[in-house]
Amino acid sequence: MLSNSLISYRLLRYMSIGALSLTANLNVGVNAFSNSYSKNAFHSQRSYSRSTSSLNGLASSGDVTTSASSLPSAAIDQTSTLTLLEHINLNVPNHDHILDFYIKVLGCGLDPRKAHNVEKGSGTIWANCGASQFHLPHGEEAQVIPGSIGLWYDDLTPLKGRLASYDDDNESTNTKPFAQYSFQEINGKDTVRIMDHYGNIFYCRVGNEPIVSNDPNQSEEIMRTVQQPLLHKDDPAHLEEYASVAETYGISQGQTTECKGISYVEFLIKEKKAPKIAEFYDCVFDAPTTVFTDPSTEEEVAIVAFGSIDETTGRSSQSLIFRESSMELPPYDGHHIALYVGKNKDDFEQAFKNVLEAQVVWVNPRFSDKVDNVNTAKKWKQFRFKNLTDLRVGKKIHELEHEVKSAEHDSWPGK
């Protein structure tokens, strides 16, 4: 994690490096789903101050990685300072569609902490997949990610079967909990593309082999070793408390969810913003980042790595992807992501100080955590910010609420 008051120093280093050859330290990595391309297929937009290669990926049009031989010779950090991409928060107008979509179609599990809301037919639903979640609170207008969400599975066959079971629905008897789906092969990867009734797009793929770290304190990926709570249909306590909800939406004890987790979230952004966004995460969180040009579209893409990082390929456990687009983008509708930073309270507190120094700490009036100084950050063990800024001039370049938590937060799934 960054030490005190180093954001300005890191910016100066960015600026000095930018005056040198932009290809001297070409850092191209991968995301959770990948195929091999040669290094020459990419064009570095900046040589970052880190000596690490992080992940890059193309969410909606395929996924890319370099071959191992094309990676820089410098050692790759084996973990990101961004520990876990925990949840995506999307407002929904009601429970219509979402329970069947997230639980019965995507193969997530219902969180028992919100099962009473299913009983009463209103209120927030938490749909869990591995270490990650979807938070689905009530909102008059449904929120939509301007991009896509990547999910990973051990096997896509059951998912394909469930989707195909709705093929006979016609318009008068349409009971589909989703709008459309398709089976695709993207850069050699078997892919299921699904759009929900609100316009959110999900790309489902079989995950890669686990990343094994040489760090004795973290030999396995966190996203594979921790699990959010699940409602069980054969747990007497759950059956007594939640009755038919447990029978309908619970899974058997000892089972895990079919959807294993969130691999990435991709956001479309305005043109010429990707390098600045990568710079923000690198300077504020000391997170591994990379910027490259998608060879198939010539669009610039910024990637931010989460979790473990493969020292050979640069592939990371999870990622945020920011893809430049010439399309007219919708105004920000308030969707947010939640993430864990660092390994302990010291890492968390330093991250807060960095965000405070960047002058982007934000209080969302919708929630009870009113954090605007170090003491309240320590109390709540979390904080929020919304604006990604050009740190050199303090200008907002993208809006995305981040709920940033300490690994010592009570909701940490590894407890």
DATA-V264960 format. One record per run of one state. SS is the DSSP state (H for helix, E for strand, C for the rest). FROM is the first residue (numbers start at 1). LEN is the number of residues. If there is no record, write none. Layout:
[[SS,FROM,LEN] [SS,FROM,LEN]]
//
This chain:
[[C,1,6] [H,7,12] [C,19,11] [E,30,1] [C,31,5] [E,36,2] [C,38,1] [H,39,3] [C,42,23] [E,65,2] [C,67,1] [H,68,3] [C,71,8] [E,79,1] [C,80,2] [E,82,8] [C,90,2] [E,92,1] [C,93,5] [H,98,8] [C,106,3] [E,109,2] [C,111,1] [H,112,9] [C,121,4] [E,125,5] [C,130,2] [E,132,5] [C,137,1] [E,138,1] [C,139,8] [E,147,7] [C,154,3] [H,157,8] [C,165,6] [H,171,3] [C,174,6] [E,180,7] [C,187,2] [E,189,7] [C,196,5] [E,201,6] [C,207,15] [H,222,4] [C,226,6] [E,232,1] [C,233,3] [H,236,7] [C,243,1] [H,244,6] [C,250,1] [E,251,1] [C,252,7] [E,259,11] [C,270,4] [H,274,12] [C,286,3] [E,289,5] [C,294,6] [E,300,10] [C,310,5] [E,315,10] [C,325,11] [E,336,6] [C,342,3] [H,345,13] [C,358,3] [E,361,1] [C,362,12] [H,374,7] [C,381,1] [E,382,9] [C,391,4] [E,395,12] [C,407,9]]
//
